[in-house]
Amino acid sequence: MSGAGRPASTLRLVLGDQLSPALSALSGLDPARDVVLMAEAMEECSYVPHHPRKIALVLAAMRHFAAELTATGVRVDYVRLEDPANSGSLVGELGRAIGRHRPARVVMTEPGEWRLRQAFAVLGIEVREDDRFLCSHAAFAAWAGGRRALRMEFFYRAMRRRSGLLMEGAHPAGGRWNFDAENRKRLPARIAVPPVPRYTPDAITAEVLALVARRFGHHFGRLEGFSMPVTRVEAEAAFADFLRTRLASFGAWQDAMSIRSPFLFHSLLSSALNLGLLDPGALCRGAEAAWRDGAAPLAAVEGFVRQILGWREFVRGVYWRSMPGYGRENALAAHRPLPAFYWTGETEMACMARVIRETRDHGYSHHIQRLMITGNFALLVGIDPYLVHVWYMAVYADAYEWVEMPNTIGMALFADGGIMG
């Protein structure tokens, strides 16, 4: 699909994790005069050896989003990975598109990762704030300014007051800010775990899956059985399913692990959320409505809201505040290489083997499996934090540097010396 032809008034660049109709780069779009540029770049697929499901998810979601824009009359210049003229980088494709469309101006939303923000900063284009997040850079800086230490709990309370979520006037709903102590129950021996919704690949996704199998089938991870939501409709259906079948049980057992199920009652929404297919505020409000309607207990809903309104926004703030050197922090002087079994799952340690193999199969594990199994092992034996960071970036479908790096360098490995907590 191409938008080449008459000169464009504005060329609007949309990145692969910015698949939101309300994206700031699309604000004020004139379908008659503007062009939206989207490009699949080998550099983005390979700067770490991403899980094939991650690559398939992003490319399929990008192609569906481009098709949705086109259906509304927007001119989309879409560059596919296997286009012979593809330069292989986003900056290169922007340069080629400027040559094609001769725009009066170029607009984009701020990239989520430092390396891309720096790459585009030198081009002198208009970079707009990413207002899909619930806390702006300025708001986080104002909260963090003057504090000797940053603590998510205090940030979370400030965000609750500011947003009004789970508040009763000036006080937290239920008289407590945090119900985490009630969210660590032992999983009963006999408990029914609802099935995870599956989405059958359509022709667009099937084409992407074939491409990924050809080009990236050698990467760690299995592509077979791919059924992740790749459109807004599918992602919203996945959220509705979570509200209906798993939210009520999510809180009590969110820290549990089971050999019977890798997913238990988790939402599995982080991949769609981090792509831009879901709105974080809408997820929080939907969960809050479930509590107010009596469909889920407060402890479950508070735990879910805390992950989005608290942790997700907090780690983003820490990331941008601490870059560019954050990824190389190594406060505990850990220098051992990453063991080979992180890439194979071949180890006699049962928990490590299971989590790594489930990660291989699904491109997913929940926060306890990441933090308390693969992360804690790396901490205990002194594996180089940067190597662990690269592994997490490579193997999880929801991993983007702004969210993954603080959770690895800070939360799991204490490599930042206590910036995160």
C-alpha positions in Angstrom: 0.0 0.0 0.0 1.4 3.4 -0.9 0.6 7.0 -0.5 3.0 8.3 -3.1 1.8 10.9 -5.6 1.0 14.6 -5.0 3.0 16.5 -2.5 1.9 16.2 1.1 1.2 19.1 3.4 2.3 17.0 6.4 4.0 13.7 6.6 3.0 11.9 9.8 5.2 9.1 11.0 3.6 6.3 13.0 5.8 3.8 14.8 5.0 0.1 15.4 4.1 0.6 19.0 1.9 3.7 18.3 -1.1 2.1 16.9 -3.7 4.4 18.4 -6.2 6.5 16.5 -5.8 9.2 19.1 -2.1 9.4 18.6 -0.8 12.9 18.9 1.0 12.6 15.6 -2.4 12.1 14.0 -4.1 15.1 15.6 -5.3 17.6 13.0 -4.7 15.1 10.2 -6.2 16.3 6.9 -6.9 13.2 4.7 -6.9 15.3 1.6 -3.5 16.8 2.1 -1.5 14.6 4.6 0.3 11.3 4.3 0.8 8.8 7.1 4.1 6.9 6.9 4.5 3.4 8.4 7.6 1.3 7.8 8.7 -2.2 8.8 12.4 -2.0 9.5 14.9 -4.8 9.8 16.8 -2.8 12.4 13.8 -2.9 14.7 13.3 -6.6 14.1 16.9 -7.5 14.9 18.6 -5.1 17.3 18.0 -7.9 19.8 16.9 -11.4 18.6 13.3 -10.8 19.2 10.9 -13.7 19.8 9.2 -14.6 16.5 5.8 -14.0 18.2 6.9 -10.4 19.1 7.9 -9.7 15.5 4.7 -11.3 14.1 2.5 -9.4 16.6 4.0 -6.0 15.8 4.0 -6.4 12.0 0.5 -7.9 11.9 -0.8 -5.2 14.1 0.9 -2.5 12.0 -0.6 -3.8 8.8 -4.1 -4.0 10.3 -3.8 -0.4 11.6 -2.6 0.8 8.2 -5.6 -0.9 6.6 -8.0 0.8 9.1 -6.5 4.2 8.3 -6.8 3.6 4.6 -10.4 2.5 5.0 -11.2 5.9 6.5 -9.7 7.8 3.5 -6.2 8.4 4.9 -3.3 8.2 2.5 -0.9 5.7 4.0 2.6 5.1 2.7 3.4 1.7 4.0 6.8 0.2 3.5 7.0 -3.6 3.9 10.0 -5.4 5.3 10.8 -7.2 2.0 10.4 -4.2 -0.2 13.7 -4.3 -2.2 14.2 -0.6 -1.7 13.7 -0.7 2.1 16.7 0.9 3.7 16.3 -1.3 6.9 16.0 1.6 9.3 13.2 3.9 10.4 15.3 7.0 9.9 16.3 5.8 6.4 12.7 5.2 5.5 11.6 8.6 6.7 14.3 10.1 4.5 13.1 8.2 1.5 9.5 9.2 2.2 10.4 12.9 2.5 11.9 12.5 -1.0 8.7 10.9 -2.3 6.2 13.3 -0.8 8.1 16.6 -0.4 6.1 17.6 2.7 5.9 21.0 4.1 6.5 19.5 7.6 7.1 16.2 9.3 5.3 15.2 12.5 5.8 12.3 14.8 4.9 11.3 18.4 7.9 10.9 20.7 9.3 7.3 20.4 9.1 5.2 23.5 12.8 4.3 23.5 15.9 6.5 24.0 17.8 5.3 21.0 15.0 6.2 18.6 14.4 9.6 20.2 18.0 10.4 19.8 18.0 9.2 16.2 15.1 11.4 15.2 16.1 14.4 17.3 18.9 15.3 14.9 16.4 15.6 11.9 14.7 18.7 13.2 11.2 17.4 12.8 8.2 18.1 15.0 8.1 15.6 17.8 4.9 15.7 19.9 4.4 14.4 23.4 3.0 10.9 23.7 -0.1 11.7 25.6 -1.4 8.2 25.6 0.3 7.7 29.0 -1.3 8.8 32.2 1.7 10.8 33.5 3.6 13.2 31.4 7.4 13.7 31.6 6.8 17.1 33.2 4.3 15.7 35.8 6.7 12.9 36.7 9.6 15.3 37.0 7.5 17.6 39.2 6.6 14.6 41.5 10.2 13.3 41.6 11.9 16.6 42.1 13.6 17.0 45.4 12.9 13.5 46.6 15.9 11.6 48.0 14.4 8.3 46.8 11.7 7.3 44.4 9.0 5.0 45.7 6.3 3.6 43.5 3.8 3.4 46.3 3.9 7.2 46.9 3.8 7.9 43.2 0.8 5.5 42.9 -1.1 7.4 45.6 -0.5 10.7 43.9 -1.8 9.2 40.6 -4.9 7.9 42.4 -5.6 11.3 43.8 -5.0 13.0 40.5 -7.1 10.6 38.4 -9.8 9.9 40.9 -9.6 6.2 40.3 -10.8 4.0 43.2 -11.3 7.1 45.3 -14.1 8.0 47.6 -13.8 11.8 47.9 -10.3 12.5 49.3 -9.9 8.9 50.6 -9.0 5.6 48.9 -11.8 3.2 48.3 -12.1 0.7 51.1 -10.0 2.9 53.4 -6.6 1.5 52.0 -4.4 2.5 49.2 -3.0 -1.0 48.6 -4.4 -4.5 49.0 -1.3 -6.3 48.0 -1.2 -8.3 51.2 -4.5 -9.9 50.2 -3.2 -10.7 46.7 -0.7 -13.5 47.7 -2.9 -16.4 48.4 -1.9 -20.0 47.8 -3.6 -21.5 44.7 -6.1 -24.2 45.7 -5.3 -27.7 44.5 -8.6 -27.8 42.6 -9.6 -24.5 40.9 -11.0 -24.0 37.5 -8.8 -21.7 35.3 -10.8 -20.2 32.4 -9.4 -20.7 28.9 -7.5 -17.9 27.3 -9.3 -16.3 24.3 -7.7 -17.1 21.0 -7.9 -15.1 17.7 -7.6 -17.0 14.5 -5.1 -15.3 12.1 -6.8 -13.7 9.1 -5.1 -13.3 5.7 -3.1 -10.3 6.7 -1.7 -12.1 9.8 -1.2 -15.3 8.0 1.0 -13.5 5.4 3.0 -12.0 8.3 3.4 -15.4 10.0 4.9 -16.8 6.8 7.3 -13.9 6.5 8.4 -14.2 10.1 8.9 -18.0 9.8 11.1 -17.4 6.7 13.2 -14.5 8.1 13.2 -15.1 11.9 12.4 -18.7 12.4 15.9 -19.2 13.8 15.3 -16.9 16.8 14.5 -18.2 20.2 10.8 -19.0 20.5 8.0 -20.8 18.8 5.7 -19.2 16.3 3.3 -22.1 15.9 -0.1 -21.6 17.4 0.1 -17.8 17.2 -3.3 -16.4 18.3 -2.7 -13.0 19.9 -5.0 -10.0 19.3 -3.6 -7.9 16.5 -6.5 -5.4 16.1 -8.2 -3.0 18.4 -11.4 -5.0 18.1 -9.6 -8.2 19.2 -7.8 -6.4 22.0 -11.0 -4.9 23.4 -12.6 -8.3 23.2 -9.7 -9.8 25.1 -10.2 -7.1 27.8 -13.9 -7.8 28.0 -13.2 -11.5 28.4 -10.8 -10.7 31.3 -13.4 -8.6 33.0 -16.0 -11.4 32.6 -13.9 -14.5 33.4 -10.7 -13.7 35.3 -10.7 -10.3 37.0 -12.6 -11.5 40.1 -9.9 -14.1 40.7 -6.9 -12.1 39.5 -6.1 -10.4 42.8 -6.0 -13.3 45.2 -3.7 -15.4 43.0 -1.8 -12.9 40.9 1.5 -14.0 42.6 0.7 -17.7 42.2 2.5 -20.1 39.9 1.2 -23.5 38.7 2.4 -26.3 36.5 -1.2 -26.6 35.3 -1.4 -23.2 33.6 1.2 -20.6 32.6 -1.5 -17.9 32.5 -3.9 -18.5 35.5 -6.0 -15.4 35.9 -3.7 -12.8 34.4 -5.1 -10.4 31.8 -2.5 -11.1 29.0 -3.2 -7.5 27.9 0.3 -6.0 28.2 1.3 -6.8 24.6 -1.8 -5.1 23.1 -1.5 -2.2 25.6 2.1 -1.5 24.8 1.4 -1.6 21.1 -1.3 1.1 21.5 -4.3 -1.1 20.8 -5.7 -0.4 24.2 -5.9 2.7 26.3 -4.5 2.5 29.8 -7.1 4.9 31.3 -10.0 2.9 29.7 -8.6 -0.3 31.2 -8.5 1.2 34.7 -11.9 2.7 34.4 -13.3 -0.6 33.1 -11.9 -2.5 36.0 -13.2 0.1 38.5 -16.7 -0.1 37.0 -16.6 -3.9 37.5 -15.9 -3.3 41.2 -18.6 -0.7 41.5 -21.1 -3.1 39.8 -20.2 -5.9 42.2 -18.6 -8.1 39.5 -15.1 -8.1 41.2 -13.7 -7.6 44.7 -11.9 -4.4 45.5 -8.6 -6.2 46.2 -8.6 -7.7 42.7 -9.4 -4.4 41.0 -6.9 -2.4 43.0 -4.2 -4.9 42.1 -5.0 -4.5 38.4 -5.2 -0.8 38.5 -1.9 -0.6 40.5 -0.1 -2.4 37.7 -1.2 0.1 35.1 -1.7 3.4 36.9 1.2 2.7 39.3 3.9 0.4 38.0 3.6 1.1 34.3 3.7 4.9 34.6 6.3 4.7 37.3 8.8 2.6 35.4 8.4 4.9 32.3 9.2 7.9 34.5 12.3 6.2 36.0 13.4 5.2 32.5 13.4 8.7 31.0 14.8 10.3 34.1 17.7 7.8 34.2 18.7 7.5 30.6 21.0 7.2 28.7 23.3 5.3 31.1 20.7 3.3 33.0 21.1 0.1 31.1 24.7 -0.1 32.0 24.2 0.3 35.8 25.9 -2.5 37.7 25.8 -1.6 41.4 26.6 -5.1 42.6 29.4 -5.6 40.2 27.9 -8.7 38.6 29.8 -9.9 35.6 29.0 -13.6 34.9 27.9 -14.4 31.4 24.3 -15.4 30.8 24.1 -19.2 31.0 23.2 -21.0 27.8 20.1 -22.6 29.3 18.4 -19.2 29.3 18.1 -19.8 25.5 17.4 -23.6 25.7 15.5 -24.3 28.9 17.8 -27.3 29.3 18.6 -27.3 33.0 17.8 -29.6 35.9 16.4 -26.7 37.9 12.7 -27.4 37.5 11.3 -23.9 37.9 13.9 -22.3 35.6 13.3 -25.0 33.0 9.5 -24.6 33.0 9.5 -20.8 32.9 12.1 -20.6 30.1 10.2 -23.3 28.1 6.9 -21.5 28.6 8.5 -18.3 27.5 9.8 -20.0 24.4 6.3 -21.3 23.6 4.3 -18.2 24.4 6.6 -15.1 24.4 5.1 -14.5 27.8 5.4 -15.1 31.5 3.8 -13.2 34.3 5.6 -10.9 36.7 6.4 -13.4 39.4 7.9 -15.9 36.9 10.0 -13.1 35.5 11.0 -11.5 38.8 11.2 -14.4 41.3 12.5 -17.1 38.9 14.6 -16.0 36.0 15.4 -12.6 37.6 16.2 -13.8 41.1 18.4 -16.6 39.8 20.4 -14.0 37.8 20.7 -11.8 40.9 21.8 -14.6 43.1 24.6 -15.9 40.8 25.7 -12.5 39.6 24.9 -12.5 35.9 25.8 -9.2 34.1 22.7 -7.1 34.3 23.0 -5.8 30.7 23.0 -9.4 29.4 19.8 -10.2 31.4 18.2 -7.0 30.0 19.0 -8.1 26.5 17.5 -11.5 27.2 14.2 -10.0 28.5 14.0 -7.7 25.6 14.5 -10.6 23.2 12.1 -13.2 24.6 8.9 -11.3 25.7 6.3 -10.1 23.3 5.4 -7.1 25.5 9.0 -6.0 26.1 9.9 -2.4 25.1 12.9 -0.8 26.6 11.1 1.9 28.6 9.1 -0.7 30.5 11.5 -3.6 30.5 14.8 -2.0 31.5 13.7 -0.5 34.8 12.0 -3.7 35.8 15.2 -5.7 35.0 18.0 -3.3 36.0 16.1 -1.9 39.0 13.4 -4.2 40.3 14.9 -7.6 39.5 18.6 -7.1 39.8 19.1 -4.0 42.0 21.8 -3.0 39.5 20.7 0.6 39.8 21.6 0.7 43.5 18.1 1.5 44.6 16.7 4.0 42.1 13.7 1.9 41.5 13.2 0.8 45.1 
